[in-house]
Amino acid sequence: MKKEKQQKKYYWTGSRPNAILEKYLAKFPRGKALDLGAGGGRNSIFLAENGFEVEAVDKSKEGLEIIKELSKGRDLKIGISLCDINKFNFEKDHYSLVIATSSLDFLKKHEVDSILDKIKESLKTAGFVYLSVFSTEDPMYKLIVDRGIKEIEENTFYLPKYDSYRHFFTKDELKEKFKDFKIILLEQKQILDTGHDGPHHHNVIELLAKKTQRGD
């Protein structure tokens, strides 16, 4: 029962890998992949099964234990890093793919900017970055604003109830940050979350971009 609860907690969008990763898998150069905020590992497992050497990063020990359990006996190349994203040591020109799904949202604006810069530097030329983040059109953003919670940085709030920061993104913010990359996908959409508190919707932005040589 305990294991079932853990899987429900970390597989909030289901046990399947992210649909964008499935769709564009053939375009990604094989090599080292970094999964920031890996949770229960649905994306880490998928990438490892498809030829990547994966590093799964999360500050939750429970989530990483699920990854260990799921990969046990399957000869998958998945390294585990129990670490806050802000403290992770990004290696320059090291990864073929970096993904962050529903993990950058819990940082402050200046931390987000710093992490995105590190992601860009950590990618090899022709490497890809995939992000899925909550937008300023997410219902929680409206609720926060309506309740008069103080904005501590641009589109960033501290929520005492959860002892957590929340940053909400805009498409223009990501477009500007990755203007030196080839943007393959930049899409805002509504998704259904059935993982907790009953079915409800989120508004997310997905970005897929490729690091290119200057002028390409």
C-alpha positions in Angstrom: 0.0 0.0 0.0 2.8 2.4 0.8 4.4 1.8 -2.5 1.1 2.5 -4.3 0.7 5.8 -2.5 4.2 6.8 -3.5 3.6 6.0 -7.1 0.3 8.0 -7.1 2.1 10.9 -5.6 4.9 11.1 -8.2 3.1 9.9 -11.2 0.6 12.7 -11.2 0.3 12.8 -14.9 0.3 9.0 -15.3 2.9 6.3 -15.7 3.5 7.0 -19.3 6.4 9.3 -20.3 5.8 12.8 -21.4 4.1 12.9 -24.8 6.6 15.4 -26.3 9.5 13.2 -25.4 7.8 10.3 -27.1 7.0 12.4 -30.2 10.4 13.8 -30.7 12.5 10.9 -29.4 14.0 10.1 -32.9 15.4 13.6 -33.2 17.3 13.6 -29.9 21.0 12.7 -30.2 21.8 9.8 -27.9 24.2 10.5 -25.0 23.8 11.8 -21.5 20.4 13.0 -20.4 19.6 15.1 -17.3 16.2 14.9 -15.7 15.7 17.8 -13.3 13.0 17.1 -10.7 12.7 13.5 -11.8 10.0 12.6 -9.3 9.0 8.9 -9.7 11.1 8.6 -12.8 8.6 8.0 -15.7 10.7 10.1 -18.0 14.1 8.9 -16.7 13.0 5.3 -17.2 11.7 6.0 -20.7 14.9 7.8 -21.8 17.2 5.0 -20.3 15.1 2.4 -22.2 15.8 4.3 -25.4 19.6 4.6 -25.3 20.3 7.5 -22.9 22.6 7.5 -19.9 20.4 9.3 -17.5 21.1 11.4 -14.4 17.9 11.7 -12.3 17.9 14.7 -9.9 15.4 15.3 -7.2 15.4 16.5 -3.6 12.9 13.8 -2.6 14.4 10.6 -1.5 11.1 8.8 -1.9 10.9 9.6 -5.6 14.4 8.5 -6.3 13.8 5.2 -4.4 10.9 4.6 -6.8 13.3 5.1 -9.8 15.7 2.6 -8.2 12.9 0.1 -7.7 11.6 0.5 -11.3 15.0 0.2 -12.9 16.1 -2.8 -10.8 17.2 -5.8 -12.8 16.6 -4.0 -16.1 20.2 -3.0 -16.9 19.2 0.7 -17.3 21.8 3.4 -17.0 20.3 5.8 -14.5 22.4 7.7 -12.0 20.7 9.1 -8.9 21.4 12.6 -7.4 19.6 13.5 -4.2 20.0 17.2 -4.5 18.2 20.5 -4.6 18.2 21.8 -8.2 19.9 25.1 -7.1 22.8 23.1 -5.7 23.3 20.7 -8.6 26.7 20.9 -10.3 26.0 21.4 -14.0 28.9 20.3 -16.3 29.6 22.4 -19.3 28.9 20.9 -22.8 28.0 17.6 -21.2 24.4 16.6 -22.0 22.6 15.7 -25.2 19.2 16.3 -23.5 18.1 18.2 -20.5 14.5 18.0 -19.3 12.6 19.8 -16.5 8.9 19.0 -16.0 7.0 20.7 -13.3 10.1 21.4 -11.3 11.3 24.9 -12.1 8.0 26.3 -10.9 9.1 25.9 -7.3 12.0 28.4 -7.7 12.2 32.2 -7.4 12.6 34.2 -10.6 16.3 34.9 -10.2 16.9 31.2 -9.5 15.0 30.2 -12.6 17.1 32.6 -14.7 20.3 31.1 -13.2 19.2 27.5 -13.7 18.2 28.1 -17.3 21.6 29.7 -18.0 23.3 26.6 -16.5 21.1 24.3 -18.6 22.0 26.1 -21.8 25.7 25.9 -21.0 25.5 22.2 -20.0 24.1 21.2 -23.3 26.3 20.0 -26.2 25.9 21.6 -29.6 22.8 20.0 -31.2 21.5 19.0 -27.8 17.9 19.6 -26.8 16.2 21.1 -23.8 12.6 20.3 -22.9 10.6 22.3 -20.3 7.1 22.0 -19.0 6.1 24.8 -16.6 3.0 26.4 -15.1 1.9 29.6 -16.8 0.5 32.9 -15.5 -2.9 31.6 -16.8 -2.9 28.7 -14.4 -5.9 28.8 -12.0 -3.5 28.9 -9.0 -1.9 32.1 -10.3 -5.4 33.8 -10.3 -6.2 32.4 -6.9 -2.9 33.8 -5.5 -3.5 37.2 -7.0 -7.1 37.3 -5.8 -6.0 36.5 -2.3 -3.6 39.4 -2.3 -0.4 37.3 -1.7 2.6 39.5 -2.1 4.7 39.2 -5.3 8.3 38.9 -4.1 9.8 38.8 -7.6 8.3 39.0 -11.1 5.5 36.4 -11.1 7.0 34.7 -8.0 5.2 34.2 -4.7 5.9 32.6 -1.4 3.1 30.3 -0.2 3.3 29.8 3.6 0.8 27.0 3.6 3.2 24.9 1.5 6.4 26.6 2.7 7.3 26.9 -0.9 7.9 29.4 -3.7 6.0 29.4 -6.9 7.0 31.0 -10.1 4.6 31.3 -13.1 6.0 31.6 -16.6 5.0 33.4 -19.8 5.8 32.4 -23.4 7.6 35.7 -23.9 9.9 34.9 -21.0 11.0 31.6 -22.4 11.2 32.9 -25.9 13.6 35.6 -24.8 15.6 33.2 -22.7 16.1 30.8 -25.6 16.4 33.3 -28.4 19.9 32.0 -29.2 18.5 28.4 -29.6 16.4 27.0 -32.4 12.9 26.8 -30.8 11.2 23.7 -32.1 8.1 24.0 -29.9 6.7 26.7 -27.7 3.1 26.0 -26.8 0.7 26.9 -24.1 -2.2 24.6 -23.3 -4.6 23.3 -20.6 -4.0 19.9 -19.1 -6.1 17.7 -16.8 -4.4 16.6 -13.5 -6.0 13.6 -11.9 -3.2 12.9 -9.5 -4.4 14.7 -6.3 -7.3 16.6 -4.9 -9.6 15.3 -7.5 -9.6 16.1 -11.3 -8.6 19.7 -12.0 -6.9 21.6 -14.8 -3.6 23.4 -15.1 -2.3 25.8 -17.7 1.2 24.9 -18.8 3.8 26.1 -21.3 6.0 23.5 -23.1 9.3 24.5 -24.7 11.5 22.3 -26.9 14.6 23.9 -28.2 17.9 22.9 -29.8 21.3 24.3 -29.2 22.9 25.3 -32.5 26.1 26.8 -33.7 26.0 30.6 -34.0 24.4 31.5 -37.3 22.7 28.2 -37.8 
